[in-house]
Amino acid sequence: MDTVVKKNEWLIMLSCLGLGILAEISFFHARIGVSYLVFLTGFYLVVFVRFRQGFNHRRIGLLIMGCIWLLAASYLLYDNALFYLLNIVVIPFLVLFHVFLITSPGNLKWGKPIFLVRIAAKIGQGIAYSTRFCNRLFNQLFRNMSKSTSQTVKRVLLGVLLGLPLLGLITMLLMSADAVFQEVVLGLPQYLFELNLEVVFRIVAVLVLTFLFFGFLQVLRVNQRMPAQKKIDEVKETISWNGVTAVTILVLLNAVYALFTVIQFTYFFGDGLQEGFTYAEYARRGFFELVIVTLINWTILICCLKLVREQGARLKLVLKLMYSLLIIVSGVMLVSAYQRLSMYEAAYGFTMDRILAHAFMIFLIVVFTYTFIRVWIERLALLHFYLIAGLVFYSVLNVMHIEQLIVDENLDRYEKTGKIDIHYLNSLSYTGVEGLIELYKMNPDYPELERVLYFRQQTMRNNPLDDWQSFNFTKQEVRERLISLELDKYEGG
């Protein structure tokens, strides 16, 4: 076992230290904007230099990498609060998935659950590697000390590293609990207070990120046996279903769904409302139930395709017919739910939840269509398509600028009906504010509109532009338009 830190390890460690500093500057100083693209540029530069001898799984790797850059670019181009939060989790996961994929052997199957197990194991190996590296580094720095003394120094340093952030948190809580203690702490030199609460946190963040990057990059090309695949196969064999049982379940379900489908065609696909229902009642009645039932059907379909033991050609044909019928009736339910939601939007306007629900139903229709083809062409892979389709679907949602679509549709609806919810537009990001500006140009006398814009304008004037990390084209453009907007009629009353 090596006890000395090698030269190439020092070089990689310094590169990862640079990444740790870049990550801290990009993500912990201001709202994320162009900084995500800056960090990804630095990260992939280190990865490509570290593994310049070649990569595997290039086609799917290029697709995932393209999606990563599109999602990161959304922080620069758009200002969507929902996807801002989601991408904080999604992008790191995709980057982790991508880097592990392109550095793994070419014969490794990425479209199986075991692949995620391998990634989790690789993260654990990376943490273990960083821990061993720290031990070797410490032993090399304090090699002239006795073993007992070096162990004591190591434990003291670990205690300081873990204790200072905890000390800062406890100090803040005690300051909130006791005014006298707060005065004593605030009476200390200001630089000491800032050191405990901010500088230490930033240093710890840089070190933690550095060692995470370092450990993971160092163990990526280290191949270890994963017995988990054999265990997964054994579990699948244990929980496999009998074909006759599956047919029985599917016949019962399809009988109910067939009756439901007949009812749907009698009035849900006709013109007008069902007698006795308002638009809201008609649209909401059973919408979520239909979507949930469709998801249950999808789950049943996947389980049957993966776990059912087919016995004979005749039973196999019956199963395929039952699968096909289940997919068809699920499609009918999706179309019915889609129509209900469309009528509700026409009556009450467009929101983020309703647009996303529409998009998700379209995604399900695509998935069911492919699954229908897979029922009759057995050589097609399900999980591969689901993963790729899900990734492309999520990336398209980011790129299509949903908030702009919501604003445009609501403004178009206003021109037709004279109705619009300005408070909902105001609850959106800067794109919603831009919609309010357009509405103000169309009708400056709309109730409460000028007051809403006035307070938004004053907020922007009182708050200077964000740091460079937060630069965003939409935000910059809307700020300029709103600040230059003349609101003479409103006098603050």
C-alpha positions as CSV (number, residue, x, y, z in Angstrom):
1,M,0.0,0.0,0.0
2,D,1.4,3.4,-1.0
3,T,2.2,5.7,1.9
4,V,3.5,8.7,-0.1
5,V,1.5,11.1,-2.1
6,K,2.6,10.8,-5.8
7,K,3.2,13.7,-8.1
8,N,0.3,13.0,-10.4
9,E,-2.0,12.9,-7.3
10,W,-0.8,16.4,-6.4
11,L,-1.6,17.7,-9.9
12,I,-5.1,16.2,-9.8
13,M,-5.6,17.4,-6.3
14,L,-4.7,20.9,-7.3
15,S,-7.1,20.8,-10.2
16,C,-9.9,19.6,-7.9
17,L,-9.0,22.4,-5.4
18,G,-9.5,24.8,-8.3
19,L,-12.9,23.1,-9.0
20,G,-13.8,23.4,-5.3
21,I,-13.0,27.1,-5.3
22,L,-14.9,27.6,-8.6
23,A,-17.9,25.7,-7.3
24,E,-18.0,27.8,-4.1
25,I,-17.7,31.1,-6.0
26,S,-20.4,29.9,-8.6
27,F,-23.0,28.6,-6.2
28,F,-22.5,30.1,-2.7
29,H,-22.2,33.8,-3.3
30,A,-25.4,34.8,-5.3
31,R,-28.3,33.4,-7.2
32,I,-27.2,31.0,-9.9
33,G,-27.1,32.4,-13.4
34,V,-24.3,32.3,-15.9
35,S,-22.1,30.8,-13.1
36,Y,-23.5,27.3,-13.8
37,L,-22.1,27.4,-17.4
38,V,-18.8,28.7,-16.0
39,F,-18.5,25.9,-13.5
40,L,-19.4,23.2,-16.0
41,T,-16.8,24.5,-18.4
42,G,-14.1,24.2,-15.7
43,F,-15.4,20.8,-14.5
44,Y,-15.5,19.1,-18.0
45,L,-12.1,20.6,-18.8
46,V,-10.6,18.8,-15.8
47,V,-12.5,15.6,-16.7
48,F,-11.3,15.6,-20.3
49,V,-7.7,16.3,-19.3
50,R,-7.9,13.6,-16.6
51,F,-9.3,10.9,-19.0
52,R,-7.9,12.1,-22.3
53,Q,-7.1,8.5,-23.4
54,G,-10.7,8.0,-24.6
55,F,-14.3,7.5,-23.7
56,N,-17.0,4.9,-24.1
57,H,-20.8,5.0,-24.7
58,R,-20.3,8.1,-26.9
59,R,-23.7,8.3,-28.5
60,I,-25.7,8.3,-25.3
61,G,-22.9,10.3,-23.7
62,L,-23.3,13.1,-26.2
63,L,-27.1,13.1,-25.8
64,I,-26.8,13.4,-22.0
65,M,-24.0,16.0,-22.2
66,G,-26.1,18.1,-24.6
67,C,-29.1,18.0,-22.2
68,I,-26.8,19.0,-19.3
69,W,-25.6,22.1,-21.2
70,L,-29.2,23.0,-22.2
71,L,-30.4,22.8,-18.6
72,A,-27.4,24.9,-17.4
73,A,-28.1,27.4,-20.1
74,S,-31.6,27.8,-18.8
75,Y,-30.1,29.6,-15.8
76,L,-28.7,32.2,-18.2
77,L,-31.6,32.5,-20.6
78,Y,-34.7,32.1,-18.5
79,D,-35.9,32.8,-15.0
80,N,-38.3,30.0,-14.1
81,A,-38.5,29.5,-10.3
82,L,-39.7,25.8,-10.5
83,F,-36.9,24.6,-12.9
84,Y,-34.4,26.7,-11.0
85,L,-35.0,24.5,-7.9
86,L,-35.4,21.2,-9.8
87,N,-32.2,21.7,-11.8
88,I,-30.1,22.2,-8.7
89,V,-30.7,18.5,-8.1
90,V,-31.2,17.2,-11.7
91,I,-28.0,18.7,-13.2
92,P,-25.5,17.3,-10.6
93,F,-27.2,13.9,-11.0
94,L,-26.9,14.0,-14.8
95,V,-23.3,15.1,-14.6
96,L,-22.5,12.2,-12.2
97,F,-24.4,9.8,-14.4
98,H,-22.6,11.1,-17.6
99,V,-19.1,11.1,-16.2
100,F,-19.4,7.6,-14.8
101,L,-21.0,6.4,-18.1
102,I,-18.3,7.7,-20.5
103,T,-15.5,6.4,-18.3
104,S,-17.1,2.9,-17.7
105,P,-16.3,-0.1,-19.9
106,G,-18.0,-0.2,-23.3
107,N,-19.9,-3.5,-22.5
108,L,-21.5,-2.1,-19.3
109,K,-25.3,-2.0,-19.6
110,W,-26.4,1.5,-18.5
111,G,-30.1,0.8,-18.9
112,K,-30.4,-1.4,-15.9
113,P,-31.0,-0.6,-12.2
114,I,-27.6,-2.1,-11.4
115,F,-26.0,0.9,-13.1
116,L,-27.3,3.2,-10.4
117,V,-26.0,0.8,-7.8
118,R,-22.6,1.0,-9.4
119,I,-22.7,4.8,-9.3
120,A,-23.5,4.8,-5.6
121,A,-20.7,2.3,-4.9
122,K,-18.3,4.5,-6.9
123,I,-19.2,7.5,-4.8
124,G,-18.5,5.5,-1.7
125,Q,-15.1,4.4,-3.1
126,G,-14.3,8.0,-3.9
127,I,-15.0,9.1,-0.3
128,A,-12.9,6.2,1.0
129,Y,-10.1,7.2,-1.4
130,S,-10.1,10.8,-0.2
131,T,-10.0,9.6,3.4
132,R,-6.9,7.4,2.7
133,F,-5.3,10.3,0.8
134,C,-5.8,12.6,3.8
135,N,-4.2,10.0,6.0
136,R,-1.2,9.7,3.7
137,L,-0.9,13.4,3.4
138,F,-1.0,13.8,7.1
139,N,1.6,11.1,7.7
140,Q,3.9,12.6,5.1
141,L,3.6,16.1,6.7
142,F,4.2,14.8,10.2
143,R,6.5,11.9,9.5
144,N,9.0,13.1,12.1
145,M,6.4,12.9,14.9
146,S,5.8,9.9,17.0
147,K,2.8,7.8,16.1
148,S,0.9,8.7,19.3
149,T,1.6,12.5,18.9
150,S,0.5,12.4,15.2
151,Q,-2.7,10.6,16.1
152,T,-3.4,13.2,18.8
153,V,-2.8,16.1,16.3
154,K,-5.0,14.4,13.7
155,R,-7.9,14.1,16.1
156,V,-7.5,17.7,17.3
157,L,-7.6,18.9,13.7
158,L,-10.6,16.8,12.9
159,G,-12.3,18.2,16.0
160,V,-11.6,21.7,15.0
161,L,-12.9,21.1,11.4
162,L,-16.1,19.6,12.7
163,G,-16.5,21.8,15.7
164,L,-16.2,25.3,14.2
165,P,-19.3,25.1,12.0
166,L,-21.2,23.6,14.9
167,L,-19.9,26.4,17.1
168,G,-21.2,29.0,14.7
169,L,-24.7,27.4,14.6
170,I,-24.9,27.1,18.3
171,T,-23.7,30.7,18.8
172,M,-26.4,32.0,16.5
173,L,-29.1,30.0,18.4
174,L,-27.9,31.3,21.8
175,M,-27.8,34.8,20.5
176,S,-31.5,34.5,19.5
177,A,-32.3,33.0,22.9
178,D,-30.6,35.6,25.1
179,A,-30.3,39.3,24.5
180,V,-27.4,39.8,26.9
181,F,-25.4,37.0,25.3
182,Q,-26.1,38.6,21.9
183,E,-24.7,41.9,23.1
184,V,-21.6,40.2,24.3
185,V,-21.0,38.4,21.1
186,L,-21.7,41.5,19.0
187,G,-19.3,43.4,21.2
188,L,-16.5,41.2,19.9
189,P,-14.4,42.6,17.0
190,Q,-16.4,42.3,13.9
191,Y,-13.8,40.3,12.0
192,L,-13.9,37.5,14.5
193,F,-17.7,37.2,14.2
194,E,-17.5,37.2,10.4
195,L,-14.7,34.6,10.5
196,N,-16.8,32.2,12.6
197,L,-19.9,32.5,10.5
198,E,-18.8,33.0,6.9
199,V,-15.1,32.4,6.2
200,V,-15.0,29.1,8.0
201,F,-18.1,27.9,6.2
202,R,-16.7,28.8,2.8
203,I,-13.3,27.2,3.6
204,V,-15.1,24.0,4.7
205,A,-17.3,24.1,1.6
206,V,-14.3,24.4,-0.6
207,L,-12.4,21.5,1.1
208,V,-15.5,19.2,1.1
209,L,-16.1,19.8,-2.6
210,T,-12.4,19.4,-3.4
211,F,-12.1,16.0,-1.8
212,L,-15.4,14.9,-3.3
213,F,-14.2,15.8,-6.8
214,F,-10.8,14.3,-6.2
215,G,-11.9,11.0,-4.8
216,F,-14.6,10.4,-7.5
217,L,-12.2,11.3,-10.4
218,Q,-9.5,9.0,-8.9
219,V,-11.6,5.9,-8.7
220,L,-13.7,6.2,-11.9
221,R,-11.5,3.9,-14.0
222,V,-11.0,1.4,-11.1
223,N,-13.1,-1.6,-12.0
224,Q,-14.5,-3.7,-9.1
225,R,-16.8,-6.7,-9.2
226,M,-20.4,-6.0,-8.4
227,P,-22.2,-9.1,-7.3
228,A,-25.5,-7.2,-7.1
229,Q,-26.5,-8.1,-10.6
230,K,-26.7,-11.8,-9.7
231,K,-28.8,-11.0,-6.7
232,I,-31.2,-8.8,-8.8
233,D,-31.7,-11.7,-11.2
234,E,-32.4,-14.1,-8.4
235,V,-35.0,-11.6,-7.0
236,K,-36.6,-11.3,-10.4
237,E,-36.9,-15.0,-10.7
238,T,-38.4,-15.3,-7.2
239,I,-41.1,-12.7,-7.8
240,S,-42.0,-13.7,-11.3
241,W,-45.7,-14.0,-12.1
242,N,-47.7,-16.8,-13.6
243,G,-49.1,-16.0,-17.1
244,V,-52.6,-17.3,-16.2
245,T,-52.8,-15.1,-13.1
246,A,-51.7,-12.1,-15.2
247,V,-54.4,-12.8,-17.8
248,T,-57.0,-13.0,-15.1
249,I,-56.0,-9.6,-13.6
250,L,-55.9,-8.0,-17.1
251,V,-59.3,-9.4,-18.2
252,L,-60.9,-8.0,-15.0
253,L,-59.3,-4.6,-15.4
254,N,-60.0,-4.3,-19.2
255,A,-63.6,-5.2,-18.6
256,V,-64.1,-2.2,-16.3
257,Y,-62.0,0.0,-18.6
258,A,-64.0,-1.0,-21.7
259,L,-67.3,0.1,-19.9
260,F,-65.6,3.3,-19.0
261,T,-64.5,3.9,-22.5
262,V,-68.0,3.4,-23.9
263,I,-69.3,6.0,-21.5
264,Q,-66.5,8.4,-22.5
265,F,-67.4,8.2,-26.2
266,T,-71.1,8.8,-25.4
267,Y,-70.6,12.2,-23.8
268,F,-67.1,13.2,-22.8
269,F,-66.0,13.4,-26.5
270,G,-69.1,15.2,-27.5
271,D,-69.7,18.9,-27.7
272,G,-70.7,21.0,-24.7
273,L,-71.0,20.2,-21.0
274,Q,-72.6,17.3,-19.3
275,E,-75.9,18.4,-18.0
276,G,-75.8,19.7,-14.4
277,F,-72.0,20.5,-14.4
278,T,-70.2,23.8,-14.5
279,Y,-66.9,24.2,-16.4
280,A,-65.0,23.9,-13.1
281,E,-66.9,20.8,-12.0
282,Y,-66.7,19.2,-15.4
283,A,-62.9,19.8,-15.7
284,R,-62.0,18.8,-12.2
285,R,-64.3,15.9,-11.8
286,G,-62.1,12.8,-12.0
287,F,-59.1,14.5,-13.7
288,F,-56.5,13.5,-11.1
289,E,-58.2,10.1,-10.7
290,L,-57.9,9.5,-14.4
291,V,-54.2,10.4,-14.4
292,I,-53.5,8.2,-11.4
293,V,-55.3,5.2,-12.9
294,T,-53.3,5.7,-16.1
295,L,-50.1,5.6,-14.0
296,I,-51.3,2.5,-12.3
297,N,-51.9,0.9,-15.6
298,W,-48.4,1.8,-16.8
299,T,-47.0,0.2,-13.7
300,I,-49.0,-2.9,-14.1
301,L,-47.9,-3.1,-17.8
302,I,-44.2,-2.8,-17.0
303,C,-44.4,-5.4,-14.2
304,C,-46.2,-7.8,-16.5
305,L,-43.8,-7.3,-19.4
306,K,-40.8,-7.8,-17.1
307,L,-42.0,-10.5,-14.6
308,V,-44.7,-12.7,-16.3
309,R,-43.6,-16.2,-17.2
310,E,-45.3,-17.0,-20.5
311,Q,-46.5,-20.6,-21.0
312,G,-47.2,-21.5,-24.6
313,A,-47.8,-19.6,-27.8
314,R,-51.6,-19.3,-27.2
315,L,-51.2,-17.8,-23.8
316,K,-48.5,-15.5,-25.1
317,L,-50.9,-14.2,-27.8
318,V,-53.7,-13.6,-25.2
319,L,-51.3,-11.7,-23.0
320,K,-50.3,-9.5,-25.9
321,L,-53.9,-8.8,-26.7
322,M,-54.6,-7.9,-23.1
323,Y,-51.6,-5.6,-23.0
324,S,-52.7,-3.9,-26.2
325,L,-56.2,-3.4,-24.9
326,L,-54.9,-2.0,-21.6
327,I,-52.8,0.5,-23.5
328,I,-55.7,1.6,-25.7
329,V,-58.1,2.2,-22.8
330,S,-55.3,4.1,-21.0
331,G,-54.9,6.3,-24.0
332,V,-58.7,7.0,-24.0
333,M,-58.4,8.0,-20.3
334,L,-55.5,10.3,-21.1
335,V,-57.4,12.0,-24.0
336,S,-60.4,12.5,-21.7
337,A,-58.2,14.0,-19.0
338,Y,-56.5,16.2,-21.6
339,Q,-59.8,17.5,-22.8
340,R,-61.1,18.3,-19.3
341,L,-58.0,20.3,-18.5
342,S,-58.2,22.2,-21.8
343,M,-61.7,23.3,-21.1
344,Y,-60.7,24.3,-17.6
345,E,-57.8,26.4,-19.0
346,A,-60.2,28.0,-21.5
347,A,-62.5,29.0,-18.7
348,Y,-60.0,30.0,-16.0
349,G,-56.7,30.7,-17.6
350,F,-53.3,29.1,-17.9
351,T,-51.0,28.3,-15.0
352,M,-47.7,26.4,-14.5
353,D,-49.5,23.4,-12.9
354,R,-51.9,23.1,-15.8
355,I,-49.3,23.4,-18.5
356,L,-47.1,20.9,-16.8
357,A,-50.0,18.5,-16.5
358,H,-50.7,18.9,-20.2
359,A,-47.1,18.2,-21.0
360,F,-46.9,15.2,-18.8
361,M,-50.0,13.6,-20.4
362,I,-48.4,14.1,-23.8
363,F,-45.3,12.4,-22.5
364,L,-47.4,9.5,-21.2
365,I,-49.0,9.1,-24.7
366,V,-45.6,8.9,-26.3
367,V,-44.5,6.3,-23.7
368,F,-47.7,4.2,-24.1
369,T,-47.2,4.3,-27.9
370,Y,-43.7,3.0,-27.6
371,T,-44.8,0.4,-25.1
372,F,-47.5,-0.8,-27.5
373,I,-44.9,-1.3,-30.2
374,R,-42.7,-3.1,-27.6
375,V,-45.6,-5.6,-26.8
376,W,-45.4,-6.9,-30.4
377,I,-41.7,-6.4,-31.1
378,E,-40.1,-8.0,-28.1
379,R,-36.5,-7.2,-29.0
380,L,-37.0,-3.5,-28.2
381,A,-35.7,-2.3,-24.8
382,L,-38.1,-0.6,-22.5
383,L,-35.9,1.1,-19.9
384,H,-33.5,2.5,-22.4
385,F,-36.3,4.3,-24.2
386,Y,-37.9,5.5,-20.9
387,L,-34.7,7.0,-19.7
388,I,-33.9,8.7,-23.0
389,A,-37.5,9.9,-23.5
390,G,-37.6,11.2,-19.9
391,L,-34.4,13.1,-20.2
392,V,-35.4,14.6,-23.6
393,F,-38.8,15.5,-22.2
394,Y,-37.4,17.3,-19.2
395,S,-34.8,19.1,-21.3
396,V,-37.5,20.3,-23.7
397,L,-39.6,21.6,-20.8
398,N,-36.6,23.7,-19.8
399,V,-35.9,25.0,-23.3
400,M,-39.4,25.8,-24.4
401,H,-39.7,28.6,-21.7
402,I,-43.0,27.5,-20.1
403,E,-43.6,30.8,-18.3
404,Q,-43.4,32.7,-21.6
405,L,-46.0,30.3,-23.0
406,I,-48.3,30.9,-19.9
407,V,-48.0,34.7,-20.3
408,D,-48.7,34.6,-24.0
409,E,-51.7,32.4,-23.6
410,N,-53.2,34.5,-20.8
411,L,-52.7,37.7,-22.8
412,D,-54.3,36.1,-25.8
413,R,-57.2,35.0,-23.6
414,Y,-57.5,38.5,-22.2
415,E,-57.9,39.9,-25.7
416,K,-60.7,37.5,-26.3
417,T,-62.5,37.5,-23.0
418,G,-61.2,40.6,-21.1
419,K,-60.2,38.4,-18.2
420,I,-56.8,37.9,-16.7
421,D,-55.3,37.2,-13.3
422,I,-52.6,39.8,-12.8
423,H,-51.7,38.6,-9.3
424,Y,-50.8,35.2,-10.8
425,L,-48.6,36.8,-13.4
426,N,-47.0,38.8,-10.7
427,S,-46.3,35.6,-8.7
428,L,-44.2,34.3,-11.7
429,S,-40.6,35.2,-12.3
430,Y,-39.4,38.2,-14.4
431,T,-41.3,36.7,-17.4
432,G,-44.5,37.3,-15.5
433,V,-43.5,40.9,-14.9
434,E,-42.9,41.3,-18.6
435,G,-46.4,40.1,-19.2
436,L,-47.7,42.7,-16.9
437,I,-45.8,45.4,-18.8
438,E,-47.4,44.1,-22.0
439,L,-50.8,44.2,-20.4
440,Y,-50.2,47.8,-19.2
441,K,-49.5,48.8,-22.8
442,M,-52.7,47.2,-23.9
443,N,-54.8,48.6,-21.1
444,P,-53.2,51.1,-18.6
445,D,-56.5,51.4,-16.7
446,Y,-56.8,47.7,-15.7
447,P,-57.7,47.5,-12.0
448,E,-54.7,47.4,-9.7
449,L,-52.2,46.8,-12.5
450,E,-50.4,50.1,-12.1
451,R,-50.1,49.6,-8.4
452,V,-48.5,46.2,-8.9
453,L,-46.1,47.5,-11.5
454,Y,-45.2,50.5,-9.3
455,F,-44.2,48.3,-6.3
456,R,-42.2,46.0,-8.6
457,Q,-40.5,49.1,-10.1
458,Q,-39.6,50.5,-6.7
459,T,-38.2,47.1,-5.6
460,M,-35.9,46.9,-8.6
461,R,-34.8,50.5,-8.2
462,N,-33.9,50.0,-4.6
463,N,-32.0,46.8,-5.2
464,P,-28.9,47.0,-7.3
465,L,-28.0,44.5,-10.0
466,D,-26.9,41.0,-8.8
467,D,-23.3,39.8,-8.8
468,W,-21.9,38.4,-12.0
469,Q,-22.8,34.8,-11.0
470,S,-26.5,35.7,-11.3
471,F,-26.5,37.3,-14.7
472,N,-29.5,36.4,-16.7
473,F,-30.7,37.7,-20.0
474,T,-34.5,37.7,-19.2
475,K,-33.9,39.4,-15.8
476,Q,-31.6,42.1,-17.3
477,E,-34.1,42.9,-20.1
478,V,-37.2,43.0,-17.9
479,R,-35.4,45.2,-15.3
480,E,-34.5,47.7,-18.0
481,R,-38.0,47.8,-19.4
482,L,-39.7,48.1,-16.0
483,I,-37.4,50.8,-14.6
484,S,-37.9,52.9,-17.8
485,L,-41.7,52.5,-17.6
486,E,-43.5,55.7,-16.9
487,L,-46.2,55.3,-14.3
488,D,-47.5,58.8,-14.0
489,K,-51.0,58.0,-12.9
490,Y,-50.0,56.1,-9.8
491,E,-48.9,58.4,-6.9
492,G,-48.4,55.7,-4.2
493,G,-52.0,55.8,-3.0
